[in-house]
Amino acid sequence: MIELNVPGKGVYQLDHLVCDLSGTLTVDGKLVEGVMRTITTLKDRLQVHIISADTYGHIESISKVLNLSTVRIQPGNEAEQKADYVRQLGAERVIAIGQGANDHIMLAEAAIGICILSPEGLATSSLASANIVMPDILSALELLLKPIRLVATLRT
């Protein structure tokens, strides 16, 4: 768990990290270098969930590499499926990371939504829904390794 006391916002008790796969943890279907190491470190603090429409068809192999369960969403109403998953976990205890158009509701529902700029792009709907924007996935994950940075960014 990561606990944050954010002035002007209150206390966050975060148990779950929900990440999109395609364009977020991967680029062109391949894990971004350094993601595996960082996710492995974060598993001591948060339950890590991967959710994806599986654009490149690599969700199963990446699941094995990361040693994580993954959720493949079904075609159609993808944004709502991702948001429902976050709600089922207890949105107030979730940090979500994504960048695609089907991530925007998930980012808005999570206690903290982080949007990243990816070589695969950044949907403006997700940009508008996020609490924080980071230049890449490793920078976003590093926020969770050094959570005082979240406090500095989110305080009002």
Backbone bond lengths (Angstrom), bond angles and torsions (degrees), N, CA, C in turn:
res aa  C-N    CA-C-N  psi(-1)  N-CA   C-N-CA  omega(-1)  CA-C   N-CA-C  phi
1 M - - - 1.449 - - 1.529 109.00 -
2 I 1.311 114.06 145.49 1.457 121.40 171.82 1.516 106.36 -115.75
3 E 1.327 115.70 124.90 1.463 120.27 177.45 1.522 108.47 -112.03
4 L 1.325 114.48 129.48 1.463 120.78 -179.39 1.520 109.57 -125.97
5 N 1.310 116.51 132.50 1.456 120.95 171.44 1.519 106.49 -106.84
6 V 1.329 115.77 103.45 1.456 121.63 -173.95 1.526 109.25 -102.65
7 P 1.335 117.40 112.81 1.460 119.66 179.04 1.527 111.82 -53.70
8 G 1.307 115.20 130.25 1.458 121.27 179.95 1.515 113.89 85.99
9 K 1.321 117.60 -11.23 1.472 121.83 -178.15 1.524 112.52 -120.49
10 G 1.330 117.59 -30.48 1.460 120.95 -178.38 1.510 112.67 106.92
11 V 1.332 114.52 -164.54 1.453 121.93 -176.71 1.532 109.26 -98.48
12 Y 1.312 115.02 130.52 1.462 122.35 174.39 1.527 107.00 -106.76
13 Q 1.312 116.75 130.89 1.457 122.18 171.25 1.520 106.27 -117.39
14 L 1.301 114.91 104.43 1.462 121.77 -170.25 1.527 110.46 -106.17
15 D 1.329 115.70 124.32 1.458 122.09 -178.49 1.525 113.22 -112.21
16 H 1.332 117.23 -21.87 1.459 121.21 -170.83 1.532 111.67 -127.25
17 L 1.326 114.66 140.18 1.453 122.37 168.49 1.522 106.77 -115.53
18 V 1.325 116.79 120.09 1.462 122.31 177.70 1.525 107.35 -111.92
19 C 1.331 115.37 119.61 1.463 120.88 -178.64 1.519 110.94 -118.34
20 D 1.308 114.54 136.88 1.454 120.96 166.04 1.530 106.45 -68.25
21 L 1.315 116.24 158.44 1.464 120.72 -179.34 1.530 111.81 -100.30
22 S 1.327 116.88 -66.65 1.461 122.20 -171.85 1.524 111.74 -69.99
23 G 1.321 115.67 118.01 1.460 121.28 -179.31 1.514 112.81 88.08
24 T 1.331 117.11 -13.73 1.461 120.83 -179.84 1.532 109.81 -106.35
25 L 1.327 117.01 -66.92 1.466 120.49 176.78 1.523 111.96 -86.43
26 T 1.336 115.09 -19.57 1.457 120.30 179.94 1.521 110.45 -125.22
27 V 1.313 115.38 157.88 1.459 122.76 170.01 1.525 105.86 -129.01
28 D 1.306 116.24 126.05 1.463 122.21 -176.52 1.532 111.75 55.51
29 G 1.330 115.66 33.95 1.458 121.37 176.15 1.518 115.45 83.49
30 K 1.334 117.89 2.19 1.470 121.66 -178.53 1.523 109.44 -115.43
31 L 1.340 115.61 137.19 1.464 120.09 178.14 1.521 111.00 -55.78
32 V 1.310 115.95 136.08 1.456 121.56 174.28 1.528 107.18 -66.40
33 E 1.317 116.38 134.72 1.465 120.97 179.92 1.529 110.08 -56.86
34 G 1.312 116.03 131.38 1.460 122.05 179.79 1.515 113.69 97.30
35 V 1.329 118.18 -16.74 1.466 121.07 -178.91 1.525 110.97 -65.04
36 M 1.320 117.95 -44.66 1.462 120.38 -177.76 1.531 110.83 -59.35
37 R 1.306 117.43 -46.67 1.465 121.60 179.85 1.527 111.06 -61.44
38 T 1.310 117.12 -44.98 1.458 120.65 -177.42 1.523 111.64 -69.08
39 I 1.324 117.53 -42.73 1.474 121.25 177.86 1.529 109.66 -61.11
40 T 1.335 117.01 -41.27 1.467 120.82 179.08 1.525 110.23 -59.74
41 T 1.310 117.57 -42.16 1.463 121.90 177.69 1.526 111.24 -65.20
42 L 1.314 116.86 -41.49 1.468 120.93 -177.87 1.526 113.46 -68.66
43 K 1.321 117.57 -22.92 1.470 120.87 -179.76 1.525 112.33 -59.75
44 D 1.333 117.54 -21.55 1.462 120.73 176.61 1.526 112.13 -74.46
45 R 1.321 117.11 -19.96 1.468 121.75 -176.13 1.519 113.92 -108.50
46 L 1.333 115.80 -32.45 1.468 120.78 -172.88 1.523 109.97 -137.65
47 Q 1.315 115.61 151.72 1.456 120.20 167.62 1.524 106.03 -79.43
48 V 1.314 116.22 124.10 1.457 120.91 -175.14 1.525 109.30 -101.85
49 H 1.321 115.46 129.47 1.459 123.33 -178.67 1.527 108.78 -123.04
50 I 1.326 116.41 134.38 1.457 121.57 174.63 1.523 107.36 -111.06
51 I 1.326 115.96 128.20 1.461 121.30 179.88 1.522 107.82 -130.51
52 S 1.336 116.11 136.26 1.452 117.86 -172.43 1.519 112.29 -159.53
53 A 1.314 115.07 151.90 1.464 121.37 167.80 1.529 109.38 -82.71
54 D 1.320 116.81 -6.01 1.467 124.82 174.44 1.528 112.53 58.80
55 T 1.304 115.84 53.54 1.458 122.71 -178.17 1.522 112.91 -51.29
56 Y 1.327 117.18 -41.80 1.459 121.33 -175.11 1.530 113.81 -95.64
57 G 1.338 117.21 -3.94 1.455 120.56 178.19 1.515 114.80 72.92
58 H 1.336 117.63 27.06 1.467 121.18 -177.07 1.521 113.50 -112.83
59 I 1.320 118.10 11.49 1.457 120.08 -173.62 1.529 112.69 -59.40
60 E 1.317 117.74 -39.84 1.470 120.33 -177.99 1.523 111.77 -66.97
61 S 1.316 117.71 -44.49 1.468 119.69 -179.56 1.525 111.08 -67.81
62 I 1.318 117.47 -37.58 1.465 120.69 178.99 1.529 110.06 -69.48
63 S 1.317 116.68 -36.33 1.457 121.28 175.70 1.526 110.51 -57.04
64 K 1.328 116.70 -43.07 1.465 120.95 179.71 1.520 111.29 -67.93
65 V 1.324 117.05 -42.83 1.463 121.21 -179.79 1.530 110.73 -61.85
66 L 1.333 116.88 -43.45 1.463 121.21 -178.14 1.523 112.81 -84.22
67 N 1.333 116.49 -9.59 1.463 121.86 -176.26 1.534 111.13 55.54
68 L 1.331 114.51 49.55 1.459 121.95 -179.50 1.521 109.92 -133.23
69 S 1.307 114.93 151.45 1.459 119.37 168.99 1.514 107.66 -77.07
70 T 1.294 115.69 144.53 1.458 120.46 178.59 1.512 109.55 -125.82
71 V 1.323 115.60 157.79 1.454 122.01 178.05 1.518 108.02 -120.42
72 R 1.318 115.92 120.42 1.463 121.05 174.92 1.524 106.95 -96.52
73 I 1.323 115.82 119.14 1.457 119.08 178.25 1.521 109.68 -82.52
74 Q 1.298 114.71 157.47 1.459 121.00 -177.22 1.527 110.72 -86.83
75 P 1.320 117.30 152.16 1.472 119.95 177.01 1.530 110.80 -59.83
76 G 1.316 115.30 139.65 1.465 121.76 179.54 1.517 111.46 94.97
77 N 1.303 116.61 132.38 1.463 123.26 177.93 1.540 111.76 54.13
78 E 1.313 116.01 38.81 1.458 121.90 -174.23 1.523 113.03 -63.17
79 A 1.311 118.01 -41.32 1.461 121.00 -179.02 1.526 110.69 -61.20
80 E 1.299 117.09 -41.50 1.465 120.70 -179.89 1.531 110.78 -70.01
81 Q 1.322 118.44 -35.78 1.470 120.93 177.34 1.529 110.78 -62.16
82 K 1.323 116.46 -42.70 1.461 120.08 178.59 1.533 110.52 -65.28
83 A 1.311 116.68 -43.03 1.465 120.67 178.69 1.526 110.81 -63.30
84 D 1.322 117.56 -40.95 1.467 121.10 177.56 1.521 110.99 -59.91
85 Y 1.305 117.15 -40.12 1.460 121.38 178.88 1.538 109.97 -61.13
86 V 1.311 116.61 -45.20 1.466 121.14 178.53 1.529 109.94 -62.72
87 R 1.319 117.84 -42.79 1.469 121.61 178.61 1.525 111.26 -61.73
88 Q 1.327 117.16 -40.51 1.467 120.77 -179.72 1.527 111.72 -63.92
89 L 1.304 117.48 -31.73 1.465 121.11 177.45 1.528 111.60 -74.97
90 G 1.317 116.70 -20.63 1.462 122.32 -171.89 1.511 108.59 99.21
91 A 1.314 116.40 84.90 1.465 122.88 -170.83 1.524 113.28 -50.51
92 E 1.322 117.18 -32.84 1.465 120.71 -178.56 1.529 112.44 -68.28
93 R 1.327 117.94 -8.02 1.463 122.70 -179.16 1.533 111.96 -116.87
94 V 1.343 115.80 17.88 1.461 121.43 -173.36 1.526 111.73 -119.57
95 I 1.323 114.39 136.56 1.459 122.49 163.96 1.522 105.19 -105.61
96 A 1.319 117.30 130.13 1.466 121.20 179.80 1.527 109.36 -120.17
97 I 1.332 114.87 143.11 1.460 120.79 178.11 1.522 108.54 -129.17
98 G 1.333 115.84 131.62 1.456 120.97 178.06 1.509 110.94 -165.54
99 Q 1.337 115.84 -178.90 1.456 120.48 179.59 1.522 113.19 -153.05
100 G 1.318 117.29 -12.02 1.455 119.98 -176.71 1.519 112.68 -88.87
101 A 1.314 116.28 167.02 1.461 121.44 -179.85 1.524 111.70 -60.93
102 N 1.332 117.57 -31.01 1.459 118.47 179.62 1.527 113.05 -81.98
103 D 1.328 117.77 6.72 1.466 122.40 176.94 1.531 112.62 -99.32
104 H 1.315 118.69 -10.82 1.464 119.75 -167.91 1.520 114.42 -62.48
105 I 1.319 119.26 -39.05 1.469 119.55 -179.61 1.523 109.79 -72.95
106 M 1.312 117.43 -39.72 1.462 122.23 177.08 1.530 110.21 -56.63
107 L 1.321 116.79 -44.83 1.470 120.98 -179.84 1.522 111.53 -64.93
108 A 1.316 116.55 -38.01 1.460 120.79 179.22 1.522 111.98 -70.99
109 E 1.318 117.85 -36.00 1.467 122.70 -177.12 1.521 112.69 -74.44
110 A 1.317 117.44 -35.21 1.464 121.30 -176.35 1.527 110.60 -65.33
111 A 1.321 115.22 152.94 1.467 119.81 175.91 1.525 110.08 -54.88
112 I 1.336 115.26 -41.87 1.456 121.20 175.66 1.525 107.92 -133.88
113 G 1.318 116.29 121.31 1.456 122.51 177.07 1.513 109.59 -107.80
114 I 1.321 115.76 125.19 1.458 121.26 -179.50 1.524 108.30 -116.65
115 C 1.309 115.35 125.04 1.454 122.24 178.67 1.521 108.19 -106.13
116 I 1.329 115.64 138.54 1.462 118.45 178.89 1.522 110.40 -117.31
117 L 1.307 114.95 152.19 1.453 121.69 172.03 1.519 106.56 -89.09
118 S 1.301 116.85 121.07 1.460 122.74 -174.75 1.522 110.16 -116.43
119 P 1.328 117.55 153.21 1.460 119.08 171.19 1.532 112.06 -57.90
120 E 1.341 117.03 -19.82 1.458 120.77 176.42 1.529 111.84 -87.92
121 G 1.332 117.02 -1.00 1.455 120.85 175.83 1.512 113.54 110.98
122 L 1.328 114.26 178.77 1.461 123.18 179.31 1.519 106.60 -145.74
123 A 1.321 116.66 116.57 1.463 120.85 179.71 1.527 109.46 -73.69
124 T 1.313 116.55 133.30 1.464 119.76 -178.48 1.523 111.92 -63.19
125 S 1.321 118.29 -28.10 1.466 120.08 176.86 1.530 110.41 -65.13
126 S 1.313 117.99 -38.60 1.459 121.21 177.51 1.524 110.82 -72.04
127 L 1.310 116.52 -38.48 1.465 120.33 175.81 1.524 110.58 -57.37
128 A 1.322 117.17 -45.06 1.462 121.94 -178.21 1.530 112.69 -70.35
129 S 1.327 117.69 -23.97 1.464 121.64 -176.51 1.525 113.62 -90.17
130 A 1.308 117.98 -17.27 1.464 121.94 -174.10 1.520 112.21 -80.86
131 N 1.343 114.90 155.24 1.466 121.25 172.40 1.526 111.21 -84.75
132 I 1.339 114.47 -30.50 1.458 120.93 -175.20 1.529 108.37 -137.62
133 V 1.319 116.52 144.56 1.458 121.95 173.48 1.523 107.41 -119.68
134 M 1.329 115.02 132.05 1.463 120.90 179.35 1.527 109.31 -122.83
135 P 1.339 117.02 154.83 1.466 119.46 -175.37 1.526 114.76 -73.05
136 D 1.344 117.66 -19.00 1.471 120.22 -178.70 1.525 108.96 -165.97
137 I 1.327 116.30 171.79 1.465 121.10 -176.38 1.518 112.33 -66.48
138 L 1.317 118.62 -39.38 1.464 119.05 -178.58 1.525 111.54 -65.61
139 S 1.310 117.66 -37.65 1.466 120.76 175.75 1.521 111.03 -64.55
140 A 1.327 116.47 -38.93 1.469 120.67 178.71 1.524 110.60 -65.79
141 L 1.318 117.24 -45.94 1.461 120.13 179.89 1.522 111.45 -66.12
142 E 1.320 116.82 -33.37 1.462 120.29 178.68 1.532 111.64 -63.69
143 L 1.329 116.87 -30.07 1.470 119.72 174.72 1.525 110.68 -56.36
144 L 1.324 116.14 -35.47 1.456 120.66 -177.62 1.526 111.75 -78.53
145 L 1.319 117.05 -23.85 1.461 121.15 174.70 1.526 111.06 -79.18
146 K 1.321 115.98 -25.52 1.470 122.30 179.18 1.529 107.82 -127.86
147 P 1.337 117.26 70.33 1.469 121.09 -169.05 1.530 115.47 -63.88
148 I 1.316 118.88 -15.65 1.462 119.03 176.13 1.527 110.54 -61.69
149 R 1.330 116.38 -24.76 1.465 120.37 175.22 1.531 110.79 -63.58
150 L 1.341 116.03 -35.43 1.468 119.50 176.45 1.521 110.88 -63.56
151 V 1.324 115.99 -41.25 1.460 120.29 178.89 1.519 109.89 -61.17
152 A 1.324 116.78 -45.84 1.469 121.28 -179.03 1.524 111.20 -61.59
153 T 1.308 117.09 -35.56 1.473 121.43 -177.46 1.534 112.01 -79.64
154 L 1.320 117.21 -38.67 1.472 121.06 -172.16 1.533 114.64 -90.02
155 R 1.307 118.43 -17.35 1.477 119.96 -175.88 1.525 111.24 -59.92
156 T 1.307 115.00 147.35 1.478 119.22 178.78 1.505 111.33 -114.69
